[in-house]
Amino acid sequence: MSIIKELIDPAALPEDEPELPQPSPEGTVRVHVFAGHFDSEADLFGYCFDTEGPDSPEMLTRDLPGAYIDTNYVATGYGTRVEEALADFFDPVDAANISNGIGDANAVVIVSEHAFGGFPYTLGNTPKLDYVCERFVELP
């Protein structure tokens, strides 16, 4: 598609632009679950929370170009703490279903919709993480 057509015809904009999701049901928050394999908990933390400098994003954010992620709203679980992380957010049945869905992954990353700051976003797999699911959880 030509750049001129995109400038003139708003209907010609790419379809994969991030969009705001439908609002979460009253009293709930939307969370997104990712799972992957890391050599250590430090590697998982580094991927999710470390930056190369004060104005650079974390690798997690760089690997998800359709989303800005405020990592204050990201939770992780590694190794034996995967089940604990899931239990912190989900009821036992949902946690078990998600656990079954992540297979042999040794790490989970749970991202609250608040991490996106109200901006549109798109999510998917990254080189280190597979996107597992979206769930609504009750607010405490």
TADA-V164225 format. One line per field, one symbol per residue. phi: phi as a letter, one per 40 degrees, with the letter a starting at -180 (. if undefined). psi: psi as a letter, one per 20 degrees, with the letter a starting at -180 (. if undefined). burial: # if it has 9 or more other ideal C-beta (glycine too) atoms within 8 Angstrom, else .. Layout:
# TADA-V164225
phi = ???
psi = ???
burial = ???
This chain:
# TADA-V164225
phi = .cccccccbccccdcccdbccddcddgbbcbbbbaabbcacccccdccbcbcacbbccddcccbccacbcccbbbbabfcccccccccbbcdccdcccdcccgccbabbbbcccccggccabbacbdbbbccabbbbccc
psi = pqhgghhhohijqqhkqqqprqqqqpjrqpqppqqapqhrhhggggghiqrirhjqrqhgghimijpppoiikpqqpqciighggghhhqrhggggggghhicjqjqqpppqhhiikjqqqqqaqrhhqppgrpqpqqq.
burial = ....##.................#...#########.#..#.######.#.......####.##.######.##.###..#######.##...##..##.##..#########.##..#.###..#.#####..###...
